[in-house]
Amino acid sequence: MENSDDKKTIYCNKCGKEMPQDAKYCKACGATLEFKEMKYVKRQGSGNGGKKITFIMGGFFILTAILILVGGGTLMGVTGIFDQGGGYVGIENVNFETNTQMLIWKQLDIIFDDYNSPPNWLWEPNIGDLVSIKIKADSNTSDNIFIGVVETSDTYAVLGEASYDQITQFRMDDFRDIIPDITYRHNPGETLTVAPTDLDIWVAEVCGSGEQTLTWSPEKGTYWLVIMNEDGSVNVDVDAGVSVKMPILDYVGKGLLIGGLMLLGVGVAIVYLGAIKPRY
Protein backbone atom coordinates (compact mmCIF):
# COMPACT_ATOMS: atom_id res chain seq x y z
CA MET A 1 0.00 0.00 0.00
CA GLU A 2 1.11 3.43 -0.74
CA ASN A 3 1.63 5.54 2.31
CA SER A 4 -0.79 8.36 2.47
CA ASP A 5 2.11 10.69 3.21
CA ASP A 6 3.41 9.97 -0.32
CA LYS A 7 0.18 11.22 -1.86
CA LYS A 8 0.33 14.74 -3.19
CA THR A 9 -2.38 17.23 -2.32
CA ILE A 10 -3.77 18.97 -5.38
CA TYR A 11 -5.29 22.41 -5.33
CA CYS A 12 -7.26 24.25 -7.96
CA ASN A 13 -5.19 26.76 -9.88
CA LYS A 14 -8.14 29.14 -10.02
CA CYS A 15 -9.96 29.03 -6.68
CA GLY A 16 -7.42 27.21 -4.50
CA LYS A 17 -9.80 24.50 -3.28
CA GLU A 18 -8.43 21.03 -2.50
CA MET A 19 -9.13 18.48 -5.20
CA PRO A 20 -9.03 14.67 -5.42
CA GLN A 21 -6.00 13.04 -7.05
CA ASP A 22 -7.93 11.81 -10.08
CA ALA A 23 -10.04 14.95 -10.53
CA LYS A 24 -10.28 16.36 -14.03
CA TYR A 25 -11.91 19.61 -12.96
CA CYS A 26 -12.64 21.58 -9.82
CA LYS A 27 -16.05 20.81 -8.38
CA ALA A 28 -16.10 24.20 -6.63
CA CYS A 29 -15.49 26.49 -9.59
CA GLY A 30 -15.54 24.13 -12.57
CA ALA A 31 -12.03 25.08 -13.71
CA THR A 32 -10.13 22.46 -15.70
CA LEU A 33 -7.15 21.01 -13.91
CA GLU A 34 -3.79 21.97 -15.53
CA PHE A 35 -0.30 20.77 -14.62
CA LYS A 36 2.59 23.10 -15.33
CA GLU A 37 6.23 22.10 -15.30
CA MET A 38 8.46 24.34 -13.27
CA LYS A 39 11.94 25.13 -14.59
CA TYR A 40 14.74 26.55 -12.57
CA VAL A 41 17.15 28.79 -14.53
CA LYS A 42 20.56 29.59 -13.15
CA ARG A 43 21.07 33.30 -12.86
CA GLN A 44 23.61 34.56 -15.36
CA GLY A 45 26.27 37.11 -14.56
CA SER A 46 25.99 40.67 -15.81
CA GLY A 47 28.86 40.19 -18.35
CA ASN A 48 30.76 43.23 -17.10
CA GLY A 49 34.04 41.30 -17.13
CA GLY A 50 33.79 40.63 -20.86
CA LYS A 51 32.82 44.24 -21.52
CA LYS A 52 35.86 45.48 -19.65
CA ILE A 53 38.19 43.28 -21.68
CA THR A 54 36.53 44.41 -24.92
CA PHE A 55 36.75 48.06 -23.87
CA ILE A 56 40.45 47.74 -22.99
CA MET A 57 41.22 46.00 -26.29
CA GLY A 58 39.32 48.57 -28.32
CA GLY A 59 40.94 51.41 -26.39
CA PHE A 60 44.38 49.95 -27.12
CA PHE A 61 43.62 49.87 -30.85
CA ILE A 62 42.30 53.44 -30.75
CA LEU A 63 45.34 54.75 -28.86
CA THR A 64 47.73 52.97 -31.24
CA ALA A 65 45.81 54.37 -34.21
CA ILE A 66 46.08 57.91 -32.84
CA LEU A 67 49.86 57.56 -32.43
CA ILE A 68 50.19 56.22 -35.98
CA LEU A 69 48.02 59.04 -37.34
CA VAL A 70 50.12 61.63 -35.49
CA GLY A 71 53.31 60.11 -36.92
CA GLY A 72 51.95 60.03 -40.46
CA GLY A 73 50.51 63.53 -40.17
CA THR A 74 53.79 64.90 -38.82
CA LEU A 75 55.78 63.30 -41.63
CA MET A 76 53.39 64.62 -44.27
CA GLY A 77 53.37 68.05 -42.60
CA VAL A 78 57.16 68.36 -42.48
CA THR A 79 57.57 67.25 -46.09
CA GLY A 80 54.85 69.73 -47.04
CA ILE A 81 56.56 72.63 -45.24
CA PHE A 82 59.94 71.96 -46.86
CA ASP A 83 58.51 70.92 -50.24
CA GLN A 84 60.61 72.32 -53.07
CA GLY A 85 58.51 70.84 -55.86
CA GLY A 86 58.96 67.68 -57.87
CA GLY A 87 59.02 65.56 -54.73
CA TYR A 88 62.13 67.28 -53.33
CA VAL A 89 62.26 68.29 -49.67
CA GLY A 90 64.83 70.74 -48.33
CA ILE A 91 65.81 74.39 -48.00
CA GLU A 92 66.55 77.13 -50.51
CA ASN A 93 67.59 80.78 -50.78
CA VAL A 94 70.06 80.64 -47.89
CA ASN A 95 72.97 83.04 -48.19
CA PHE A 96 76.47 81.53 -48.19
CA GLU A 97 79.61 83.57 -48.75
CA THR A 98 83.38 83.33 -48.51
CA ASN A 99 86.29 85.58 -49.46
CA THR A 100 88.20 82.51 -50.69
CA GLN A 101 87.88 80.66 -54.01
CA MET A 102 85.71 77.80 -52.77
CA LEU A 103 82.72 77.22 -50.58
CA ILE A 104 82.52 73.58 -49.52
CA TRP A 105 79.58 71.86 -47.85
CA LYS A 106 80.31 69.56 -44.92
CA GLN A 107 81.51 66.13 -45.99
CA LEU A 108 78.79 63.82 -47.32
CA ASP A 109 79.15 60.18 -46.27
CA ILE A 110 76.89 58.03 -48.45
CA ILE A 111 76.39 54.60 -46.85
CA PHE A 112 74.22 51.85 -48.28
CA ASP A 113 74.02 48.43 -46.64
CA ASP A 114 73.15 45.46 -48.84
CA TYR A 115 70.28 43.25 -47.74
CA ASN A 116 68.98 39.86 -48.79
CA SER A 117 65.37 40.78 -49.53
CA PRO A 118 63.83 41.09 -52.03
CA PRO A 119 65.77 38.53 -54.09
CA ASN A 120 68.42 40.04 -56.32
CA TRP A 121 66.83 38.47 -59.38
CA LEU A 122 63.62 40.38 -58.61
CA TRP A 123 65.10 43.78 -57.79
CA GLU A 124 68.60 44.85 -56.84
CA PRO A 125 68.28 48.52 -55.86
CA ASN A 126 71.02 51.11 -55.72
CA ILE A 127 71.07 54.40 -53.88
CA GLY A 128 70.08 56.31 -56.98
CA ASP A 129 66.77 54.42 -57.04
CA LEU A 130 65.98 55.59 -53.52
CA VAL A 131 67.56 59.04 -53.18
CA SER A 132 68.18 62.01 -55.44
CA ILE A 133 69.93 65.22 -54.34
CA LYS A 134 69.36 68.63 -55.89
CA ILE A 135 71.64 71.64 -55.32
CA LYS A 136 70.61 75.12 -56.42
CA ALA A 137 72.74 78.27 -56.34
CA ASP A 138 72.31 81.81 -57.62
CA SER A 139 75.14 84.34 -57.51
CA ASN A 140 74.65 87.62 -55.65
CA THR A 141 77.36 89.13 -57.86
CA SER A 142 77.77 89.26 -61.61
CA ASP A 143 79.97 86.15 -61.62
CA ASN A 144 78.90 82.88 -63.23
CA ILE A 145 78.40 79.98 -60.83
CA PHE A 146 80.01 76.54 -60.73
CA ILE A 147 78.57 73.65 -58.69
CA GLY A 148 80.42 70.36 -58.49
CA VAL A 149 80.45 67.08 -56.58
CA VAL A 150 83.80 65.36 -56.08
CA GLU A 151 84.99 62.29 -54.19
CA THR A 152 86.99 63.10 -51.08
CA SER A 153 90.11 61.28 -52.28
CA ASP A 154 90.27 63.46 -55.40
CA THR A 155 89.45 66.54 -53.35
CA TYR A 156 92.51 66.25 -51.13
CA ALA A 157 94.74 65.40 -54.07
CA VAL A 158 93.69 68.38 -56.21
CA LEU A 159 92.00 70.93 -53.95
CA GLY A 160 93.47 70.08 -50.56
CA GLU A 161 96.19 72.76 -50.73
CA ALA A 162 93.81 75.49 -51.86
CA SER A 163 92.21 78.11 -49.65
CA TYR A 164 88.54 77.50 -48.88
CA ASP A 165 85.81 77.81 -46.28
CA GLN A 166 83.96 74.63 -45.32
CA ILE A 167 80.52 74.57 -43.72
CA THR A 168 80.81 72.47 -40.57
CA GLN A 169 77.45 73.26 -38.98
CA PHE A 170 74.10 74.29 -40.37
CA ARG A 171 71.30 74.62 -37.83
CA MET A 172 67.75 75.91 -38.02
CA ASP A 173 66.18 76.06 -34.56
CA ASP A 174 62.82 76.77 -36.16
CA PHE A 175 61.63 75.94 -39.66
CA ARG A 176 60.49 79.56 -39.97
CA ASP A 177 64.05 80.86 -39.49
CA ILE A 178 65.08 83.04 -42.40
CA ILE A 179 68.71 83.26 -41.28
CA PRO A 180 70.01 79.88 -40.02
CA ASP A 181 73.06 79.43 -37.83
CA ILE A 182 76.02 78.60 -40.11
CA THR A 183 79.52 77.77 -38.88
CA TYR A 184 82.51 77.77 -41.26
CA ARG A 185 85.96 76.25 -40.91
CA HIS A 186 88.62 78.19 -42.78
CA ASN A 187 91.38 76.28 -44.53
CA PRO A 188 94.32 78.59 -45.34
CA GLY A 189 96.08 77.61 -48.51
CA GLU A 190 97.34 78.62 -51.89
CA THR A 191 95.41 80.20 -54.70
CA LEU A 192 94.09 77.69 -57.22
CA THR A 193 95.44 78.70 -60.63
CA VAL A 194 93.01 76.69 -62.74
CA ALA A 195 89.30 77.14 -63.33
CA PRO A 196 87.07 74.41 -61.88
CA THR A 197 85.71 73.58 -65.32
CA ASP A 198 89.21 72.57 -66.41
CA LEU A 199 89.54 69.96 -63.66
CA ASP A 200 88.67 66.37 -64.55
CA ILE A 201 87.67 65.30 -61.04
CA TRP A 202 83.95 65.98 -60.84
CA VAL A 203 81.37 63.25 -60.36
CA ALA A 204 78.69 65.76 -61.37
CA GLU A 205 78.93 69.43 -62.31
CA VAL A 206 77.00 72.36 -63.71
CA CYS A 207 77.95 75.96 -64.45
CA GLY A 208 76.64 79.13 -66.05
CA SER A 209 75.00 82.47 -65.38
CA GLY A 210 71.95 82.98 -63.24
CA GLU A 211 70.50 80.26 -61.04
CA GLN A 212 72.17 76.89 -61.55
CA THR A 213 70.66 73.54 -60.55
CA LEU A 214 72.60 70.31 -60.17
CA THR A 215 70.66 67.06 -59.78
CA TRP A 216 72.75 64.15 -58.57
CA SER A 217 71.94 60.48 -57.96
CA PRO A 218 74.52 59.48 -55.32
CA GLU A 219 76.50 56.28 -54.99
CA LYS A 220 78.33 54.83 -52.01
CA GLY A 221 81.32 56.90 -51.00
CA THR A 222 82.49 60.12 -49.36
CA TYR A 223 81.99 63.37 -51.24
CA TRP A 224 82.45 67.12 -51.11
CA LEU A 225 79.93 69.56 -52.53
CA VAL A 226 81.83 72.53 -53.98
CA ILE A 227 80.50 75.93 -55.07
CA MET A 228 82.84 78.34 -56.87
CA ASN A 229 82.83 81.17 -59.32
CA GLU A 230 83.09 79.67 -62.78
CA ASP A 231 86.40 81.42 -63.49
CA GLY A 232 87.88 80.39 -60.13
CA SER A 233 88.00 83.91 -58.72
CA VAL A 234 87.75 84.71 -55.01
CA ASN A 235 84.74 86.10 -53.11
CA VAL A 236 81.98 83.56 -53.68
CA ASP A 237 78.57 84.94 -52.63
CA VAL A 238 75.49 82.87 -53.44
CA ASP A 239 71.95 82.16 -52.34
CA ALA A 240 71.81 78.39 -52.35
CA GLY A 241 69.74 75.45 -51.22
CA VAL A 242 69.92 71.68 -50.95
CA SER A 243 66.98 69.30 -51.22
CA VAL A 244 66.53 65.55 -51.23
CA LYS A 245 64.01 63.41 -53.06
CA MET A 246 63.06 60.16 -51.32
CA PRO A 247 59.90 58.70 -52.89
CA ILE A 248 59.59 56.23 -50.04
CA LEU A 249 58.81 59.09 -47.61
CA ASP A 250 55.58 59.86 -49.43
CA TYR A 251 54.55 56.20 -49.38
CA VAL A 252 55.42 55.88 -45.69
CA GLY A 253 53.41 58.98 -44.77
CA LYS A 254 50.35 57.91 -46.73
CA GLY A 255 50.67 54.34 -45.47
CA LEU A 256 50.73 55.53 -41.86
CA LEU A 257 47.63 57.67 -42.40
CA ILE A 258 45.67 54.90 -44.12
CA GLY A 259 46.79 52.27 -41.61
CA GLY A 260 45.97 54.56 -38.70
CA LEU A 261 42.47 55.24 -40.01
CA MET A 262 41.81 51.54 -40.52
CA LEU A 263 43.07 50.68 -37.04
CA LEU A 264 40.97 53.50 -35.57
CA GLY A 265 37.88 52.08 -37.29
CA VAL A 266 38.60 48.62 -35.88
CA GLY A 267 39.07 50.01 -32.37
CA VAL A 268 35.86 52.04 -32.48
CA ALA A 269 33.93 49.02 -33.80
CA ILE A 270 35.27 46.79 -31.01
CA VAL A 271 34.33 49.29 -28.30
CA TYR A 272 30.85 49.91 -29.73
CA LEU A 273 29.88 46.33 -30.54
CA GLY A 274 31.48 44.76 -27.50
CA ALA A 275 30.98 47.28 -24.73
CA ILE A 276 28.47 49.98 -25.71
CA LYS A 277 25.84 48.55 -28.06
CA PRO A 278 22.75 47.58 -26.01
CA ARG A 279 21.63 43.93 -25.98
CA TYR A 280 17.95 42.97 -25.92
NUDO-812357 format. One record per residue (C-alpha): x, y, z. Coordinates in Angstrom, 3 decimals, padded with zeros to 6 digits, always signed. Example, Ala and Ser with C-alpha at 12.3 -4.5 7.8 and 13.67 -1.06 7.14 Angstrom:
# NUDO-812357
+----------+----------+----------+
!       px !       py !       pz !
+----------+----------+----------+
! +012.300 ! -004.500 ! +007.800 !
! +013.670 ! -001.060 ! +007.140 !
+----------+----------+----------+
//
This chain:
# NUDO-812357
+----------+----------+----------+
!       px !       py !       pz !
+----------+----------+----------+
! +000.000 ! +000.000 ! +000.000 !
! +001.108 ! +003.429 ! -000.741 !
! +001.632 ! +005.545 ! +002.307 !
! -000.790 ! +008.363 ! +002.467 !
! +002.107 ! +010.694 ! +003.213 !
! +003.408 ! +009.966 ! -000.319 !
! +000.181 ! +011.215 ! -001.859 !
! +000.327 ! +014.744 ! -003.186 !
! -002.379 ! +017.228 ! -002.321 !
! -003.769 ! +018.969 ! -005.383 !
! -005.289 ! +022.409 ! -005.327 !
! -007.261 ! +024.251 ! -007.964 !
! -005.185 ! +026.763 ! -009.877 !
! -008.137 ! +029.136 ! -010.016 !
! -009.956 ! +029.031 ! -006.675 !
! -007.423 ! +027.207 ! -004.500 !
! -009.803 ! +024.501 ! -003.282 !
! -008.431 ! +021.031 ! -002.504 !
! -009.129 ! +018.481 ! -005.204 !
! -009.031 ! +014.668 ! -005.419 !
! -005.996 ! +013.039 ! -007.046 !
! -007.933 ! +011.811 ! -010.076 !
! -010.037 ! +014.952 ! -010.528 !
! -010.276 ! +016.364 ! -014.034 !
! -011.906 ! +019.608 ! -012.963 !
! -012.643 ! +021.578 ! -009.825 !
! -016.052 ! +020.806 ! -008.377 !
! -016.100 ! +024.196 ! -006.629 !
! -015.492 ! +026.494 ! -009.593 !
! -015.536 ! +024.132 ! -012.570 !
! -012.029 ! +025.078 ! -013.712 !
! -010.135 ! +022.460 ! -015.697 !
! -007.146 ! +021.005 ! -013.911 !
! -003.788 ! +021.967 ! -015.527 !
! -000.304 ! +020.769 ! -014.616 !
! +002.590 ! +023.103 ! -015.333 !
! +006.228 ! +022.102 ! -015.300 !
! +008.465 ! +024.341 ! -013.268 !
! +011.937 ! +025.127 ! -014.589 !
! +014.736 ! +026.545 ! -012.566 !
! +017.152 ! +028.790 ! -014.533 !
! +020.556 ! +029.589 ! -013.146 !
! +021.067 ! +033.296 ! -012.864 !
! +023.605 ! +034.556 ! -015.357 !
! +026.269 ! +037.110 ! -014.561 !
! +025.989 ! +040.668 ! -015.808 !
! +028.863 ! +040.193 ! -018.350 !
! +030.759 ! +043.232 ! -017.098 !
! +034.035 ! +041.305 ! -017.133 !
! +033.795 ! +040.629 ! -020.863 !
! +032.815 ! +044.235 ! -021.521 !
! +035.861 ! +045.479 ! -019.647 !
! +038.187 ! +043.278 ! -021.678 !
! +036.533 ! +044.415 ! -024.918 !
! +036.750 ! +048.056 ! -023.869 !
! +040.446 ! +047.737 ! -022.990 !
! +041.222 ! +045.998 ! -026.286 !
! +039.316 ! +048.568 ! -028.317 !
! +040.943 ! +051.405 ! -026.392 !
! +044.378 ! +049.954 ! -027.121 !
! +043.615 ! +049.873 ! -030.851 !
! +042.302 ! +053.440 ! -030.749 !
! +045.343 ! +054.749 ! -028.856 !
! +047.725 ! +052.970 ! -031.237 !
! +045.810 ! +054.367 ! -034.209 !
! +046.084 ! +057.908 ! -032.838 !
! +049.860 ! +057.560 ! -032.426 !
! +050.193 ! +056.223 ! -035.980 !
! +048.024 ! +059.040 ! -037.342 !
! +050.118 ! +061.627 ! -035.491 !
! +053.307 ! +060.111 ! -036.919 !
! +051.950 ! +060.030 ! -040.460 !
! +050.514 ! +063.534 ! -040.166 !
! +053.791 ! +064.900 ! -038.819 !
! +055.775 ! +063.299 ! -041.632 !
! +053.390 ! +064.624 ! -044.272 !
! +053.375 ! +068.050 ! -042.600 !
! +057.165 ! +068.360 ! -042.478 !
! +057.570 ! +067.246 ! -046.085 !
! +054.855 ! +069.728 ! -047.043 !
! +056.564 ! +072.628 ! -045.239 !
! +059.938 ! +071.956 ! -046.859 !
! +058.512 ! +070.919 ! -050.236 !
! +060.611 ! +072.319 ! -053.073 !
! +058.514 ! +070.839 ! -055.857 !
! +058.960 ! +067.683 ! -057.869 !
! +059.018 ! +065.561 ! -054.727 !
! +062.135 ! +067.280 ! -053.333 !
! +062.265 ! +068.293 ! -049.671 !
! +064.834 ! +070.741 ! -048.328 !
! +065.811 ! +074.390 ! -048.002 !
! +066.548 ! +077.130 ! -050.509 !
! +067.586 ! +080.778 ! -050.784 !
! +070.060 ! +080.639 ! -047.887 !
! +072.972 ! +083.042 ! -048.187 !
! +076.475 ! +081.533 ! -048.187 !
! +079.610 ! +083.572 ! -048.755 !
! +083.376 ! +083.331 ! -048.508 !
! +086.290 ! +085.581 ! -049.461 !
! +088.200 ! +082.511 ! -050.689 !
! +087.878 ! +080.663 ! -054.010 !
! +085.712 ! +077.801 ! -052.769 !
! +082.716 ! +077.221 ! -050.584 !
! +082.519 ! +073.575 ! -049.516 !
! +079.584 ! +071.863 ! -047.846 !
! +080.309 ! +069.557 ! -044.923 !
! +081.513 ! +066.129 ! -045.992 !
! +078.793 ! +063.819 ! -047.319 !
! +079.149 ! +060.183 ! -046.270 !
! +076.893 ! +058.032 ! -048.445 !
! +076.392 ! +054.597 ! -046.852 !
! +074.219 ! +051.849 ! -048.279 !
! +074.020 ! +048.432 ! -046.641 !
! +073.151 ! +045.462 ! -048.836 !
! +070.284 ! +043.251 ! -047.745 !
! +068.977 ! +039.865 ! -048.793 !
! +065.367 ! +040.780 ! -049.531 !
! +063.833 ! +041.094 ! -052.027 !
! +065.771 ! +038.532 ! -054.086 !
! +068.415 ! +040.043 ! -056.325 !
! +066.827 ! +038.469 ! -059.380 !
! +063.624 ! +040.376 ! -058.615 !
! +065.098 ! +043.776 ! -057.787 !
! +068.599 ! +044.852 ! -056.843 !
! +068.276 ! +048.521 ! -055.864 !
! +071.018 ! +051.105 ! -055.721 !
! +071.072 ! +054.401 ! -053.877 !
! +070.080 ! +056.310 ! -056.984 !
! +066.773 ! +054.425 ! -057.042 !
! +065.977 ! +055.592 ! -053.518 !
! +067.558 ! +059.043 ! -053.184 !
! +068.176 ! +062.010 ! -055.442 !
! +069.934 ! +065.219 ! -054.344 !
! +069.356 ! +068.633 ! -055.886 !
! +071.639 ! +071.635 ! -055.321 !
! +070.615 ! +075.119 ! -056.423 !
! +072.741 ! +078.271 ! -056.341 !
! +072.313 ! +081.809 ! -057.623 !
! +075.136 ! +084.342 ! -057.512 !
! +074.653 ! +087.618 ! -055.652 !
! +077.362 ! +089.131 ! -057.857 !
! +077.773 ! +089.262 ! -061.606 !
! +079.968 ! +086.147 ! -061.623 !
! +078.896 ! +082.884 ! -063.226 !
! +078.398 ! +079.983 ! -060.830 !
! +080.009 ! +076.543 ! -060.734 !
! +078.567 ! +073.652 ! -058.693 !
! +080.420 ! +070.356 ! -058.487 !
! +080.449 ! +067.079 ! -056.575 !
! +083.798 ! +065.359 ! -056.077 !
! +084.992 ! +062.288 ! -054.188 !
! +086.992 ! +063.101 ! -051.077 !
! +090.115 ! +061.281 ! -052.280 !
! +090.275 ! +063.462 ! -055.399 !
! +089.451 ! +066.543 ! -053.347 !
! +092.509 ! +066.254 ! -051.128 !
! +094.738 ! +065.396 ! -054.068 !
! +093.694 ! +068.377 ! -056.208 !
! +091.995 ! +070.926 ! -053.949 !
! +093.469 ! +070.078 ! -050.559 !
! +096.186 ! +072.756 ! -050.727 !
! +093.809 ! +075.494 ! -051.858 !
! +092.208 ! +078.109 ! -049.652 !
! +088.540 ! +077.503 ! -048.885 !
! +085.807 ! +077.806 ! -046.278 !
! +083.963 ! +074.630 ! -045.320 !
! +080.520 ! +074.571 ! -043.715 !
! +080.812 ! +072.468 ! -040.568 !
! +077.454 ! +073.262 ! -038.976 !
! +074.101 ! +074.289 ! -040.372 !
! +071.301 ! +074.619 ! -037.834 !
! +067.750 ! +075.906 ! -038.016 !
! +066.183 ! +076.057 ! -034.556 !
! +062.816 ! +076.766 ! -036.155 !
! +061.627 ! +075.942 ! -039.664 !
! +060.487 ! +079.565 ! -039.970 !
! +064.045 ! +080.858 ! -039.490 !
! +065.082 ! +083.038 ! -042.401 !
! +068.714 ! +083.257 ! -041.280 !
! +070.006 ! +079.880 ! -040.020 !
! +073.062 ! +079.428 ! -037.829 !
! +076.018 ! +078.600 ! -040.107 !
! +079.523 ! +077.771 ! -038.884 !
! +082.506 ! +077.767 ! -041.260 !
! +085.965 ! +076.253 ! -040.907 !
! +088.623 ! +078.194 ! -042.783 !
! +091.383 ! +076.284 ! -044.527 !
! +094.321 ! +078.587 ! -045.343 !
! +096.078 ! +077.610 ! -048.511 !
! +097.340 ! +078.624 ! -051.885 !
! +095.406 ! +080.205 ! -054.705 !
! +094.091 ! +077.688 ! -057.217 !
! +095.440 ! +078.703 ! -060.629 !
! +093.009 ! +076.687 ! -062.743 !
! +089.304 ! +077.144 ! -063.333 !
! +087.067 ! +074.412 ! -061.883 !
! +085.708 ! +073.581 ! -065.324 !
! +089.209 ! +072.573 ! -066.412 !
! +089.537 ! +069.956 ! -063.664 !
! +088.675 ! +066.367 ! -064.550 !
! +087.673 ! +065.299 ! -061.044 !
! +083.951 ! +065.979 ! -060.841 !
! +081.374 ! +063.252 ! -060.364 !
! +078.688 ! +065.756 ! -061.373 !
! +078.929 ! +069.428 ! -062.307 !
! +076.997 ! +072.364 ! -063.713 !
! +077.950 ! +075.964 ! -064.447 !
! +076.641 ! +079.132 ! -066.055 !
! +075.003 ! +082.474 ! -065.379 !
! +071.946 ! +082.982 ! -063.237 !
! +070.501 ! +080.257 ! -061.040 !
! +072.166 ! +076.887 ! -061.552 !
! +070.660 ! +073.541 ! -060.546 !
! +072.600 ! +070.307 ! -060.165 !
! +070.663 ! +067.058 ! -059.778 !
! +072.749 ! +064.146 ! -058.572 !
! +071.943 ! +060.478 ! -057.956 !
! +074.517 ! +059.481 ! -055.316 !
! +076.497 ! +056.280 ! -054.989 !
! +078.333 ! +054.829 ! -052.011 !
! +081.321 ! +056.902 ! -050.998 !
! +082.489 ! +060.123 ! -049.357 !
! +081.987 ! +063.371 ! -051.238 !
! +082.445 ! +067.117 ! -051.108 !
! +079.935 ! +069.556 ! -052.534 !
! +081.834 ! +072.532 ! -053.982 !
! +080.496 ! +075.929 ! -055.069 !
! +082.841 ! +078.337 ! -056.867 !
! +082.826 ! +081.169 ! -059.316 !
! +083.094 ! +079.667 ! -062.783 !
! +086.395 ! +081.424 ! -063.489 !
! +087.878 ! +080.387 ! -060.130 !
! +088.000 ! +083.913 ! -058.715 !
! +087.745 ! +084.708 ! -055.006 !
! +084.738 ! +086.101 ! -053.115 !
! +081.978 ! +083.563 ! -053.676 !
! +078.573 ! +084.937 ! -052.634 !
! +075.492 ! +082.873 ! -053.437 !
! +071.951 ! +082.161 ! -052.342 !
! +071.814 ! +078.387 ! -052.348 !
! +069.745 ! +075.445 ! -051.225 !
! +069.919 ! +071.685 ! -050.949 !
! +066.976 ! +069.303 ! -051.220 !
! +066.533 ! +065.551 ! -051.230 !
! +064.007 ! +063.414 ! -053.059 !
! +063.065 ! +060.162 ! -051.325 !
! +059.904 ! +058.701 ! -052.894 !
! +059.590 ! +056.225 ! -050.036 !
! +058.805 ! +059.087 ! -047.607 !
! +055.576 ! +059.861 ! -049.432 !
! +054.551 ! +056.199 ! -049.382 !
! +055.419 ! +055.883 ! -045.689 !
! +053.412 ! +058.979 ! -044.769 !
! +050.346 ! +057.907 ! -046.734 !
! +050.667 ! +054.338 ! -045.466 !
! +050.726 ! +055.533 ! -041.860 !
! +047.629 ! +057.673 ! -042.400 !
! +045.669 ! +054.900 ! -044.118 !
! +046.790 ! +052.267 ! -041.613 !
! +045.971 ! +054.563 ! -038.700 !
! +042.466 ! +055.244 ! -040.012 !
! +041.815 ! +051.539 ! -040.522 !
! +043.068 ! +050.680 ! -037.036 !
! +040.973 ! +053.498 ! -035.574 !
! +037.881 ! +052.085 ! -037.286 !
! +038.602 ! +048.625 ! -035.879 !
! +039.071 ! +050.011 ! -032.373 !
! +035.856 ! +052.039 ! -032.476 !
! +033.925 ! +049.022 ! -033.796 !
! +035.269 ! +046.790 ! -031.010 !
! +034.326 ! +049.289 ! -028.303 !
! +030.854 ! +049.909 ! -029.726 !
! +029.878 ! +046.330 ! -030.541 !
! +031.481 ! +044.755 ! -027.500 !
! +030.978 ! +047.281 ! -024.734 !
! +028.470 ! +049.976 ! -025.713 !
! +025.838 ! +048.547 ! -028.064 !
! +022.748 ! +047.578 ! -026.009 !
! +021.625 ! +043.932 ! -025.984 !
! +017.952 ! +042.965 ! -025.921 !
+----------+----------+----------+
//
